[in-house]
Amino acid sequence: YILLTLSLSLDGVTGPLQEKLVKQYSPTSNQLMFFSNVWASLFLFFVLMSSGEFSEAIRFCGRHPDIYPDLLWFGLCNAIGQHA
């Protein structure tokens, strides 16, 4: 619940921050999405590492390798959805 609460809390900050960055630096929409995703990935990586959940996720994938196609589809749908 902690990550969900944090995610919802920071969601309200993301829009105004992106508007400020667009006014100041004029990035393209692809650049804005790319760097937002990079920062989100880095943040989540460190949270997962510090909580010990990263290694559990890796072990889960090792025990259930049939999840890889689902993860691939999830990633592709996410990427396509950002451009739709």
Distance bins in CASP14 RR format, pairs under 12 A and 6 or more apart:
PFRMAT RR
TARGET T0000
AUTHOR 0000-0000-0000
RMODE 2
METHOD distances of the structure
MODEL  1
1 7 0 0 0 0 0 1 0 0 0 0 0
1 8 0 0 0 0 0 1 0 0 0 0 0
2 8 0 0 0 0 0 1 0 0 0 0 0
2 9 0 0 0 0 0 1 0 0 0 0 0
2 47 0 0 0 0 1 0 0 0 0 0 0
2 50 0 0 0 0 0 1 0 0 0 0 0
2 51 0 0 0 0 1 0 0 0 0 0 0
2 53 0 0 0 0 0 1 0 0 0 0 0
3 9 0 0 0 0 0 1 0 0 0 0 0
3 10 0 0 0 0 0 1 0 0 0 0 0
3 40 0 0 0 0 0 1 0 0 0 0 0
3 43 0 0 0 0 0 1 0 0 0 0 0
3 44 0 0 0 0 1 0 0 0 0 0 0
3 47 1 0 0 1 0 0 0 0 0 0 0
3 48 0 0 0 0 1 0 0 0 0 0 0
3 50 0 0 0 0 0 1 0 0 0 0 0
3 51 0 0 0 0 1 0 0 0 0 0 0
3 53 0 0 0 0 1 0 0 0 0 0 0
4 10 0 0 0 0 0 1 0 0 0 0 0
4 11 0 0 0 0 0 1 0 0 0 0 0
5 11 0 0 0 0 0 1 0 0 0 0 0
6 12 0 0 0 0 0 1 0 0 0 0 0
6 13 0 0 0 0 0 1 0 0 0 0 0
6 40 0 0 0 0 0 1 0 0 0 0 0
6 43 0 0 0 0 1 0 0 0 0 0 0
6 44 0 0 0 0 0 1 0 0 0 0 0
6 47 0 0 0 0 1 0 0 0 0 0 0
7 13 0 0 0 0 0 1 0 0 0 0 0
7 14 0 0 0 0 1 0 0 0 0 0 0
7 40 0 0 0 0 1 0 0 0 0 0 0
7 43 0 0 0 0 0 1 0 0 0 0 0
7 44 0 0 0 0 1 0 0 0 0 0 0
7 47 0 0 0 0 0 1 0 0 0 0 0
8 14 0 0 0 0 0 1 0 0 0 0 0
10 16 0 0 0 0 0 1 0 0 0 0 0
10 17 0 0 0 0 1 0 0 0 0 0 0
10 36 0 0 0 0 0 1 0 0 0 0 0
10 39 0 0 0 0 0 1 0 0 0 0 0
10 40 0 0 0 0 1 0 0 0 0 0 0
10 43 0 0 0 0 1 0 0 0 0 0 0
10 44 0 0 0 0 0 1 0 0 0 0 0
11 17 0 0 0 0 0 1 0 0 0 0 0
11 18 0 0 0 0 0 1 0 0 0 0 0
11 36 0 0 0 0 0 1 0 0 0 0 0
11 40 0 0 0 0 0 1 0 0 0 0 0
12 18 0 0 0 0 0 1 0 0 0 0 0
12 19 0 0 0 0 0 1 0 0 0 0 0
13 19 0 0 0 0 0 1 0 0 0 0 0
13 20 0 0 0 0 0 1 0 0 0 0 0
13 36 0 0 0 0 0 1 0 0 0 0 0
14 20 0 0 0 0 0 1 0 0 0 0 0
14 21 0 0 0 0 0 1 0 0 0 0 0
14 32 0 0 0 0 0 1 0 0 0 0 0
14 33 0 0 0 0 0 1 0 0 0 0 0
14 35 0 0 0 0 0 1 0 0 0 0 0
14 36 1 0 0 1 0 0 0 0 0 0 0
14 37 0 0 0 0 0 1 0 0 0 0 0
14 39 0 0 0 0 0 1 0 0 0 0 0
14 40 0 0 0 0 1 0 0 0 0 0 0
14 43 0 0 0 0 0 1 0 0 0 0 0
15 21 0 0 0 0 1 0 0 0 0 0 0
15 22 0 0 0 0 1 0 0 0 0 0 0
15 32 0 0 0 0 0 1 0 0 0 0 0
15 36 0 0 0 0 1 0 0 0 0 0 0
16 22 0 0 0 0 0 1 0 0 0 0 0
16 23 0 0 0 0 0 1 0 0 0 0 0
17 23 0 0 0 0 0 1 0 0 0 0 0
17 24 0 0 0 0 0 1 0 0 0 0 0
17 25 0 0 0 0 0 1 0 0 0 0 0
17 32 0 0 0 0 0 1 0 0 0 0 0
17 35 0 0 0 0 0 1 0 0 0 0 0
17 36 0 0 0 0 1 0 0 0 0 0 0
17 39 0 0 0 0 0 1 0 0 0 0 0
18 24 0 0 0 0 0 1 0 0 0 0 0
18 25 0 0 0 0 0 1 0 0 0 0 0
18 27 0 0 0 0 1 0 0 0 0 0 0
18 29 0 0 0 0 0 1 0 0 0 0 0
18 31 0 0 0 0 0 1 0 0 0 0 0
18 32 1 0 0 1 0 0 0 0 0 0 0
18 33 0 0 0 0 1 0 0 0 0 0 0
18 35 0 0 0 0 1 0 0 0 0 0 0
18 36 1 0 0 1 0 0 0 0 0 0 0
18 39 0 0 0 0 0 1 0 0 0 0 0
19 25 0 0 0 0 0 1 0 0 0 0 0
19 26 0 0 0 0 0 1 0 0 0 0 0
19 27 0 0 0 0 0 1 0 0 0 0 0
19 32 0 0 0 0 0 1 0 0 0 0 0
20 26 0 0 0 0 0 1 0 0 0 0 0
20 27 0 0 0 0 0 1 0 0 0 0 0
20 32 0 0 0 0 0 1 0 0 0 0 0
21 27 1 0 0 1 0 0 0 0 0 0 0
21 28 0 0 0 0 0 1 0 0 0 0 0
21 29 0 0 0 0 0 1 0 0 0 0 0
21 31 0 0 0 0 1 0 0 0 0 0 0
21 32 1 0 0 1 0 0 0 0 0 0 0
21 35 0 0 0 0 1 0 0 0 0 0 0
21 36 0 0 0 0 1 0 0 0 0 0 0
21 39 0 0 0 0 0 1 0 0 0 0 0
22 28 0 0 0 0 1 0 0 0 0 0 0
22 29 0 0 0 0 1 0 0 0 0 0 0
22 31 0 0 0 0 0 1 0 0 0 0 0
22 32 1 0 0 1 0 0 0 0 0 0 0
22 35 0 0 0 0 0 1 0 0 0 0 0
22 36 0 0 0 0 0 1 0 0 0 0 0
25 31 0 0 0 0 1 0 0 0 0 0 0
25 32 0 0 0 0 1 0 0 0 0 0 0
25 35 0 0 0 0 0 1 0 0 0 0 0
26 32 0 0 0 0 0 1 0 0 0 0 0
27 33 0 0 0 0 1 0 0 0 0 0 0
27 34 0 0 0 0 1 0 0 0 0 0 0
27 35 1 0 0 1 0 0 0 0 0 0 0
27 36 0 0 0 0 0 1 0 0 0 0 0
28 34 0 0 0 0 1 0 0 0 0 0 0
28 35 0 0 0 0 0 1 0 0 0 0 0
29 35 0 0 0 0 0 1 0 0 0 0 0
29 36 0 0 0 0 0 1 0 0 0 0 0
29 82 0 0 0 0 1 0 0 0 0 0 0
29 83 0 0 0 0 1 0 0 0 0 0 0
30 36 0 0 0 0 0 1 0 0 0 0 0
30 37 0 0 0 0 0 1 0 0 0 0 0
30 79 0 0 0 0 0 1 0 0 0 0 0
30 82 0 0 0 0 1 0 0 0 0 0 0
30 83 0 0 0 0 1 0 0 0 0 0 0
31 37 0 0 0 0 0 1 0 0 0 0 0
31 38 0 0 0 0 0 1 0 0 0 0 0
32 38 0 0 0 0 0 1 0 0 0 0 0
32 39 0 0 0 0 0 1 0 0 0 0 0
32 82 0 0 0 0 0 1 0 0 0 0 0
33 39 0 0 0 0 0 1 0 0 0 0 0
33 40 0 0 0 0 0 1 0 0 0 0 0
33 78 0 0 0 0 0 1 0 0 0 0 0
33 79 0 0 0 0 1 0 0 0 0 0 0
33 81 0 0 0 0 0 1 0 0 0 0 0
33 82 1 0 1 0 0 0 0 0 0 0 0
33 83 0 0 0 0 1 0 0 0 0 0 0
33 84 0 0 0 0 0 1 0 0 0 0 0
34 40 0 0 0 0 0 1 0 0 0 0 0
34 41 0 0 0 0 0 1 0 0 0 0 0
34 79 0 0 0 0 0 1 0 0 0 0 0
34 82 0 0 0 0 1 0 0 0 0 0 0
34 83 0 0 0 0 0 1 0 0 0 0 0
35 41 0 0 0 0 0 1 0 0 0 0 0
35 42 0 0 0 0 0 1 0 0 0 0 0
36 42 0 0 0 0 0 1 0 0 0 0 0
36 43 0 0 0 0 0 1 0 0 0 0 0
36 82 0 0 0 0 1 0 0 0 0 0 0
37 43 0 0 0 0 0 1 0 0 0 0 0
37 44 0 0 0 0 0 1 0 0 0 0 0
37 75 0 0 0 0 0 1 0 0 0 0 0
37 78 0 0 0 0 1 0 0 0 0 0 0
37 79 0 0 0 0 1 0 0 0 0 0 0
37 82 0 0 0 0 1 0 0 0 0 0 0
38 44 0 0 0 0 0 1 0 0 0 0 0
38 45 0 0 0 0 0 1 0 0 0 0 0
39 45 0 0 0 0 0 1 0 0 0 0 0
39 46 0 0 0 0 0 1 0 0 0 0 0
40 46 0 0 0 0 0 1 0 0 0 0 0
40 47 0 0 0 0 0 1 0 0 0 0 0
40 78 0 0 0 0 0 1 0 0 0 0 0
40 82 0 0 0 0 0 1 0 0 0 0 0
41 47 0 0 0 0 0 1 0 0 0 0 0
41 48 0 0 0 0 0 1 0 0 0 0 0
41 75 0 0 0 0 0 1 0 0 0 0 0
41 78 0 0 0 0 0 1 0 0 0 0 0
42 48 0 0 0 0 0 1 0 0 0 0 0
42 49 0 0 0 0 0 1 0 0 0 0 0
43 49 0 0 0 0 0 1 0 0 0 0 0
43 50 0 0 0 0 0 1 0 0 0 0 0
44 50 0 0 0 0 0 1 0 0 0 0 0
44 51 0 0 0 0 0 1 0 0 0 0 0
44 53 0 0 0 0 1 0 0 0 0 0 0
44 54 0 0 0 0 1 0 0 0 0 0 0
44 57 0 0 0 0 0 1 0 0 0 0 0
45 51 0 0 0 0 0 1 0 0 0 0 0
45 52 0 0 0 0 0 1 0 0 0 0 0
45 53 0 0 0 0 0 1 0 0 0 0 0
45 54 1 0 0 1 0 0 0 0 0 0 0
45 57 0 0 0 0 0 1 0 0 0 0 0
46 52 0 0 0 0 0 1 0 0 0 0 0
46 53 0 0 0 0 0 1 0 0 0 0 0
46 54 0 0 0 0 1 0 0 0 0 0 0
47 53 0 0 0 0 1 0 0 0 0 0 0
47 54 0 0 0 0 1 0 0 0 0 0 0
48 54 1 1 0 0 0 0 0 0 0 0 0
48 55 0 0 0 0 1 0 0 0 0 0 0
48 56 0 0 0 0 1 0 0 0 0 0 0
48 57 1 0 0 1 0 0 0 0 0 0 0
48 58 0 0 0 0 1 0 0 0 0 0 0
49 55 0 0 0 0 1 0 0 0 0 0 0
49 56 0 0 0 0 0 1 0 0 0 0 0
49 57 0 0 0 0 0 1 0 0 0 0 0
49 58 0 0 0 0 0 1 0 0 0 0 0
51 57 0 0 0 0 0 1 0 0 0 0 0
52 58 0 0 0 0 0 1 0 0 0 0 0
52 59 0 0 0 0 0 1 0 0 0 0 0
53 59 0 0 0 0 0 1 0 0 0 0 0
53 60 0 0 0 0 1 0 0 0 0 0 0
54 60 0 0 0 0 0 1 0 0 0 0 0
54 61 0 0 0 0 0 1 0 0 0 0 0
55 61 0 0 0 0 0 1 0 0 0 0 0
55 62 0 0 0 0 0 1 0 0 0 0 0
56 62 0 0 0 0 0 1 0 0 0 0 0
56 63 0 0 0 0 0 1 0 0 0 0 0
57 63 0 0 0 0 0 1 0 0 0 0 0
57 64 0 0 0 0 0 1 0 0 0 0 0
57 67 0 0 0 0 0 1 0 0 0 0 0
57 71 0 0 0 0 0 1 0 0 0 0 0
58 64 0 0 0 0 0 1 0 0 0 0 0
58 65 0 0 0 0 0 1 0 0 0 0 0
58 67 0 0 0 0 0 1 0 0 0 0 0
59 65 0 0 0 0 0 1 0 0 0 0 0
60 66 0 0 0 0 0 1 0 0 0 0 0
60 67 1 0 0 1 0 0 0 0 0 0 0
60 68 0 0 0 0 0 1 0 0 0 0 0
60 71 0 0 0 0 0 1 0 0 0 0 0
61 67 1 0 1 0 0 0 0 0 0 0 0
61 68 1 0 0 1 0 0 0 0 0 0 0
61 69 0 0 0 0 0 1 0 0 0 0 0
61 70 0 0 0 0 0 1 0 0 0 0 0
61 71 1 0 0 1 0 0 0 0 0 0 0
62 68 0 0 0 0 1 0 0 0 0 0 0
64 70 0 0 0 0 1 0 0 0 0 0 0
64 71 0 0 0 0 0 1 0 0 0 0 0
65 71 0 0 0 0 0 1 0 0 0 0 0
66 72 0 0 0 0 0 1 0 0 0 0 0
67 73 0 0 0 0 0 1 0 0 0 0 0
67 74 0 0 0 0 1 0 0 0 0 0 0
68 74 0 0 0 0 0 1 0 0 0 0 0
68 75 0 0 0 0 0 1 0 0 0 0 0
69 75 0 0 0 0 0 1 0 0 0 0 0
69 76 0 0 0 0 0 1 0 0 0 0 0
70 76 0 0 0 0 0 1 0 0 0 0 0
70 77 0 0 0 0 0 1 0 0 0 0 0
71 77 0 0 0 0 0 1 0 0 0 0 0
71 78 0 0 0 0 0 1 0 0 0 0 0
72 78 0 0 0 0 0 1 0 0 0 0 0
72 79 0 0 0 0 0 1 0 0 0 0 0
73 79 0 0 0 0 0 1 0 0 0 0 0
73 80 0 0 0 0 0 1 0 0 0 0 0
74 80 0 0 0 0 0 1 0 0 0 0 0
74 81 0 0 0 0 0 1 0 0 0 0 0
75 81 0 0 0 0 1 0 0 0 0 0 0
75 82 0 0 0 0 0 1 0 0 0 0 0
76 82 0 0 0 0 0 1 0 0 0 0 0
76 83 0 0 0 0 0 1 0 0 0 0 0
77 83 0 0 0 0 0 1 0 0 0 0 0
77 84 0 0 0 0 1 0 0 0 0 0 0
78 84 0 0 0 0 0 1 0 0 0 0 0
END
